[in-house]
């Protein structure tokens, strides 16, 4: 497939091209999945993306990506959401790839980028630990240099797709004497290495998406350390750019509103003024979320960098979506505790999955309380 | 908003210069509960700066600019808490005349409105208030107006554009102050300004006073109210931004338990939530200005979106700013209370949050799943 210069294409034409591909090629039964799909579910679709040359829309072309500008990348993501295209286990594409491209050696890039793009390497992210959640910098997993290998001990948790992953990128402590953010390195690990045990964790939806990963004298080559030793924290932080806007997308809430409206009508709630006031407030909240999203998206499209105030987007998006799922439960009445697709007069709607899925959204990626701490300090300039 | 994004930087800078030179919180305090409640000399300055004519076309002596420019000026102007009726006279009243169909009257009045010599008010609401400009009981028949108007601001205008019901449907008449049969009583508003309760008893009218009639009058009134509603959102944004700045500064310097109170997480999170409300207000106003410039047909819907968000956010930031200030926040000598009271007035004016939520529900019925 010949690399194309997408940025020369007009935005609308590009949008239609992406939309057309998803419509034609994306499997109908995987649209708008209720929970994160596993690799077994999505690998055929991923293969299509690889063949099309669209597996890594944000990567530069020299590494097989589409080389999209921020504005084209936003369009790509918007179309994915509009069509209900599921995320694949894409940590390697979204999180690791850009970090390697920016900080890794040529040898590391050649070794890891192509197989990650082809879907031969599936990555999971080893950041959180049982005792390092919001206070991530206090992480305890330790990597000790033994000649040309690091020996890693400890445990990681909430590791999404650990059961599917062939590899893991982790933050590990390499200098116990340094200040807590300054003694952390970024290491790559093969999941087949002896000493790794994966214990899947069942979540509130009853499915196993994330896992605890135990590391017992796990040896990884010293040349698999990315960047400089003890610079892992800074590198990981530097790449929290694009997710901060995609996590604020209003699409999920807009889709949820349509679901809610079907219930509101079939339950006759349009005649209840008390309910309707809160419902209208919610609809306005979703609309204002969309206005806030487009404001930050416009900044990106003009090539400006996002400031720390983009944290409001994560807070507003995730909390609005939570309120939406709560009002949906309330509107459903007796059906608000029925699993699977609950029947209403004309429709059948999955009430519980969005409600559960909305819970971790305010926790991961820096809990909303941590986001508020960051805003208070970095944007409102309040003292600590 | 980044500088690159703001095409109205010069207009904003002009208001900042005005704020430093021509007004102050001391002046605002002095004018409270006085008559007419604002300073005619300052009104003249405002007119010389061109702001009274921003939305009036050049052919009538104005600048012929749009809501975007007006919003930039009003947002900054509102931060000063100046009581001069810029939005009520230069947007609400001027638009009702401008979008009417009496060319001679426009030629007679608009240049004076733009230059600040004529200060108009729109007298459209009646005893019950409400935001429907067609809910009119005042009658225009037999060559006279009879009825009553309420919530008229500024109360002490040079003339009133009075909505009335005529044989031809709704109508808007220009009635000069001092006309026989027109009397004005005053009601105090929370912020120390006053609005008028107007009584019209056999007020003689002639066709030359008819600014608009029939469908044109209905559309002109609705457009004027919707435009002023969006502009009230811009004013609320200015008031809440300044109130939040003052409160954040207080959190940095007020020491209790040996530390600035702004270091306490409970208060930090509260401040962030206020900041989020301000940012949502900014987002919806920005979007409203962009979208209505491209397609004016959605003006009413956008007005309700803007006003419901900005009214609620302005009130919340005002109230919680008092709480964060503690005891001093309840003292009249502390300026923060002035911002709360202006937010109360702007929130209630042209429909509060609840009123506009109801209107939004009617204008934009929810879309069910396909």
Interface residues (C-beta under 8 A of the other chain):
Chain A: X257 X258 X259 X261 X262 X264 X265 X276 X277 X279 X280 X281 X283 X284 X287 X288 X291 X292 X294 X295 X298 X299 X302 X304 X309 X312 X315 X316 X347 X369 X372 X373 X375 X376 X379 X380 X381 X382 X383 X384
Chain B: X2 X4 X5 X248 X251 X252 X259 X260 X262 X263 X265 X268 X269 X271 X272 X273 X275 X276 X279 X280 X282 X283 X284 X286 X287 X305 X308 X309 X354 X357 X358 X360 X361 X364 X366 X367 X368 X369 X370
